[in-house]
């Protein structure tokens, strides 16, 4: 049964839940772009009402509700809303492609915000601030995003280690201590190398900030902090990792801003003073 039929067939709803169902049925094309707060404001219900309705629909969060709405709209309208995995067609011109990619980016950022709440972002920033040493464990193209984060943090005086090959990653994990924070990036958490590194880090009592997807089996374990990728994209069946890459960059940038903002004036002064040391004529 598609989502629209499920909504129409729900019974034993509260008054506020009925209001929300009516709004979703009337404006599905708006709901697919809303955060929980925006949906609550536009439908004049509480955020708790939204999640009660989601539970009654047997859905795993607002993202799944929005994806179900997208699928319905794609099937019942002449113009496709967006397919995150295949956002363009062979007939698209350059303008159409750029507009569709913007839609992918917009939905990805909102999805990342929805899955990683602001309290979690703040707590993860505190983990960075308290860590004496920080190591980032990533693989494949994710290493480049880790290195960009390393560059950002080094500009304000916080040194970060990004080991690249398997040997150096395992060596860094073996050398870790309780004073280390390990940021581990793994979309699905299934690789044996990630599991081995996590096992070593836990033995050494290092703090661990995990960046993974909502369906990762690693979420069954306990970590000091967690950040969730946007999970709008198929992990394999797609044109490219547009959504996943942007989500990881957004997470790293959010971590950087959270750390920066804990001592804003000091970090800004440090960055500008160092630029001036490198090039006195720059500022």
C-alpha positions as CSV (number, residue, x, y, z in Angstrom):
1,X,0.0,0.0,0.0
2,X,1.5,3.4,-0.9
3,X,1.8,6.1,1.6
4,X,-1.2,8.2,0.4
5,X,-3.5,5.2,0.8
6,X,-2.0,4.4,4.2
7,X,-2.7,8.0,5.3
8,X,-6.3,7.9,4.1
9,X,-6.9,4.6,5.8
10,X,-5.5,5.4,9.3
11,X,-8.0,5.4,12.1
12,X,-8.0,6.2,15.8
13,X,-6.2,9.5,15.2
14,X,-6.1,12.4,17.6
15,X,-7.4,15.7,16.4
16,X,-3.9,17.1,15.8
17,X,-2.9,13.9,13.9
18,X,-5.9,14.4,11.6
19,X,-4.9,17.9,11.0
20,X,-1.4,16.7,10.1
21,X,-2.7,14.0,7.7
22,X,-4.9,16.5,5.9
23,X,-1.9,18.9,5.5
24,X,0.3,16.1,4.1
25,X,-2.4,15.0,1.7
26,X,-3.0,18.5,0.5
27,X,0.6,19.6,0.2
28,X,2.9,16.6,-0.4
29,X,5.1,18.6,-2.7
30,X,5.9,21.0,0.1
31,X,6.3,18.4,2.8
32,X,9.2,16.6,1.0
33,X,11.4,19.7,1.6
34,X,10.5,20.4,5.2
35,X,12.4,19.8,8.4
36,X,10.4,18.5,11.4
37,X,10.2,22.1,12.8
38,X,9.1,23.5,9.4
39,X,6.4,20.8,9.0
40,X,5.2,21.5,12.5
41,X,5.0,25.2,11.9
42,X,3.2,24.9,8.5
43,X,0.7,22.3,9.7
44,X,0.1,23.9,13.1
45,X,0.9,20.8,15.1
46,X,3.7,19.8,17.5
47,X,6.8,17.9,16.5
48,X,5.7,15.1,18.8
49,X,2.5,14.8,16.7
50,X,4.7,14.3,13.6
51,X,6.6,11.5,15.1
52,X,3.5,9.8,16.6
53,X,2.0,9.8,13.1
54,X,5.3,8.4,11.7
55,X,5.2,5.6,14.2
56,X,1.6,4.8,13.2
57,X,2.7,4.6,9.6
58,X,5.5,2.1,10.6
59,X,8.1,4.4,9.1
60,X,11.7,5.0,10.2
61,X,11.7,8.7,10.7
62,X,10.7,11.8,8.6
63,X,13.2,11.0,5.9
64,X,11.4,7.8,5.1
65,X,8.0,9.6,5.0
66,X,9.5,12.2,2.6
67,X,11.0,9.5,0.4
68,X,7.7,7.7,0.2
69,X,6.0,11.0,-0.8
70,X,8.6,11.5,-3.5
71,X,8.0,8.0,-4.9
72,X,4.2,8.7,-4.9
73,X,4.7,12.1,-6.6
74,X,7.0,10.6,-9.2
75,X,4.4,8.0,-10.0
76,X,1.4,10.4,-10.2
77,X,2.9,13.5,-11.8
78,X,4.2,14.1,-15.3
79,X,7.4,15.8,-14.0
80,X,9.7,13.8,-11.8
81,X,10.5,15.4,-8.5
82,X,14.0,14.0,-8.2
83,X,15.7,10.7,-8.1
84,X,18.8,11.0,-5.9
85,X,20.5,8.0,-7.5
86,X,19.8,9.1,-11.1
87,X,19.0,12.8,-10.9
88,X,19.6,13.5,-14.6
89,X,18.4,11.9,-17.8
90,X,20.2,11.6,-21.2
91,X,17.9,14.3,-22.6
92,X,18.8,17.0,-20.0
93,X,20.6,20.1,-21.1
94,X,23.2,21.9,-18.9
95,X,20.7,24.1,-17.2
96,X,18.4,21.2,-16.3
97,X,21.4,19.2,-14.9
98,X,22.6,22.1,-12.7
99,X,19.1,22.7,-11.3
100,X,18.6,19.0,-10.6
101,X,22.0,18.8,-8.9
102,X,21.0,21.8,-6.7
103,X,17.9,19.9,-5.7
104,X,20.0,16.8,-4.7
105,X,22.3,19.1,-2.6
106,X,19.3,20.9,-1.0
107,X,17.7,17.6,0.0
108,X,21.0,16.1,1.2
109,X,21.7,19.0,3.5
110,X,18.2,19.0,5.0
111,X,18.4,15.2,5.4
112,X,21.8,15.5,7.2
113,X,20.3,18.1,9.6
114,X,17.3,15.9,10.3
115,X,19.4,12.8,11.1
116,X,22.0,14.6,13.3
117,X,20.3,16.9,15.8
118,X,21.8,20.1,17.1
119,X,22.5,18.8,20.6
120,X,24.5,16.0,19.1
121,X,26.4,18.5,16.9
122,X,27.3,20.5,20.0
123,X,28.4,17.5,22.0
124,X,30.6,16.2,19.1
125,X,32.2,19.7,19.0
126,X,33.1,19.4,22.6
127,X,34.8,16.0,22.0
128,X,37.1,17.8,19.5
129,X,37.8,20.6,22.0
130,X,38.8,18.2,24.8
131,X,40.9,15.8,22.8
132,X,44.7,16.2,23.0
133,X,45.2,14.2,19.8
134,X,42.8,13.6,16.9
135,X,43.0,10.9,14.3
136,X,40.7,10.4,11.4
137,X,40.2,6.9,9.9
138,X,38.6,7.0,6.4
139,X,38.9,5.1,3.1
140,X,38.7,5.8,-0.6
141,X,37.4,9.3,-1.6
142,X,36.4,10.0,2.0
143,X,40.1,10.5,2.8
144,X,40.1,13.8,0.8
145,X,37.2,15.2,2.9
146,X,39.2,14.2,6.0
147,X,42.3,16.0,4.7
148,X,40.2,19.1,4.0
149,X,39.0,19.0,7.6
150,X,42.6,18.5,8.7
151,X,43.5,21.7,6.7
152,X,40.7,23.7,8.2
153,X,41.6,22.7,11.8
154,X,45.3,23.3,11.3
155,X,44.6,26.9,10.2
156,X,43.4,27.5,13.7
157,X,46.1,25.6,15.4
158,X,44.5,22.2,16.0
159,X,46.7,19.4,14.6
160,X,45.0,16.3,13.2
161,X,46.4,13.1,11.9
162,X,44.9,11.4,8.8
163,X,46.7,8.1,8.2
164,X,46.0,6.9,4.7
165,X,47.1,3.3,4.0
166,X,46.0,0.3,6.1
167,X,49.3,-0.1,7.8
168,X,49.5,3.5,9.0
169,X,45.8,3.4,10.1
170,X,46.5,0.2,12.2
171,X,49.7,1.7,13.6
172,X,47.9,4.9,14.6
173,X,45.1,2.9,16.3
174,X,47.7,0.8,18.1
175,X,49.5,4.0,19.3
176,X,46.2,5.6,20.5
177,X,45.6,6.4,24.1
178,X,42.7,7.7,26.3
179,X,43.8,11.2,25.3
180,X,43.1,10.4,21.6
181,X,39.8,11.1,19.8
182,X,39.4,8.8,16.8
183,X,36.9,10.0,14.1
184,X,35.9,6.9,12.2
185,X,34.2,7.3,8.8
186,X,32.4,4.2,7.5
187,X,29.1,4.4,5.6
188,X,27.9,0.9,6.2
189,X,30.5,-0.3,8.8
190,X,30.9,-3.7,7.3
191,X,34.5,-3.8,6.3
192,X,36.9,-6.0,8.3
193,X,39.5,-3.2,8.4
194,X,37.1,-0.8,10.2
195,X,36.1,-3.4,12.7
196,X,39.7,-4.2,13.5
197,X,40.6,-0.6,14.0
198,X,37.6,0.0,16.2
199,X,38.5,-3.1,18.3
200,X,42.1,-1.7,18.8
201,X,40.8,1.8,19.7
202,X,38.4,0.4,22.3
203,X,41.1,-1.7,23.8
204,X,43.2,1.4,24.2
205,X,40.3,3.3,25.7
206,X,40.4,6.0,23.0
207,X,37.3,8.2,22.5
208,X,35.5,7.4,19.2
209,X,33.3,9.7,17.1
210,X,31.6,7.5,14.5
211,X,30.3,8.9,11.2
212,X,28.1,6.3,9.6
213,X,24.6,5.7,8.0
214,X,21.4,5.0,9.9
215,X,21.4,1.4,8.8
216,X,25.0,0.6,9.9
217,X,25.4,-2.4,12.2
218,X,28.0,-0.4,14.1
219,X,25.1,1.6,15.7
220,X,24.5,-1.5,17.8
221,X,27.7,-0.7,19.6
222,X,28.4,2.2,22.0
223,X,30.5,5.2,21.0
224,X,31.4,8.5,22.5
225,X,29.7,10.4,19.7
226,X,27.8,9.7,16.5
227,X,27.1,11.6,13.3
228,X,24.8,10.2,10.7
229,X,25.2,10.5,6.9
230,X,22.2,11.4,4.9
231,X,20.8,8.0,3.7
232,X,18.9,9.2,0.7
233,X,21.2,7.4,-1.8
234,X,21.6,3.8,-2.8
235,X,25.1,2.8,-1.8
236,X,25.9,1.1,-5.2
237,X,23.2,1.6,-7.8
238,X,23.6,5.3,-8.8
239,X,25.4,7.6,-11.2
240,X,27.8,9.0,-8.5
241,X,27.9,9.6,-4.7
242,X,26.6,13.2,-5.0
243,X,24.5,13.0,-1.9
244,X,26.9,11.0,0.3
245,X,29.9,13.1,-0.5
246,X,28.1,16.4,0.2
247,X,26.7,14.9,3.5
248,X,30.2,14.0,4.7
249,X,31.5,17.5,3.8
250,X,28.6,19.1,5.6
251,X,29.3,16.9,8.7
252,X,33.0,17.9,8.7
253,X,32.2,21.6,8.2
254,X,29.6,21.4,11.0
255,X,32.3,19.9,13.3
256,X,34.7,22.6,12.3
257,X,32.2,25.4,13.0
258,X,31.2,23.8,16.4
259,X,34.8,23.7,17.4
260,X,35.6,27.2,16.1
261,X,32.6,28.7,17.9
262,X,33.7,27.5,21.3
263,X,36.4,30.1,21.3
264,X,35.4,32.3,18.4
265,X,37.5,35.4,18.9
266,X,40.7,33.4,19.8
267,X,40.4,31.1,16.7
268,X,39.6,34.0,14.4
269,X,42.6,36.0,15.7
270,X,44.9,33.0,15.4
271,X,43.9,32.4,11.8
272,X,44.2,36.0,10.7
273,X,47.6,36.5,12.5
274,X,49.0,33.4,10.8
275,X,47.9,34.6,7.4
276,X,49.6,37.8,8.1
277,X,52.8,36.0,9.1
278,X,52.8,34.1,5.8
279,X,52.0,37.1,3.8
280,X,52.2,40.6,5.5
281,X,50.6,42.2,2.5
282,X,47.6,39.9,2.5
283,X,45.6,41.7,5.2
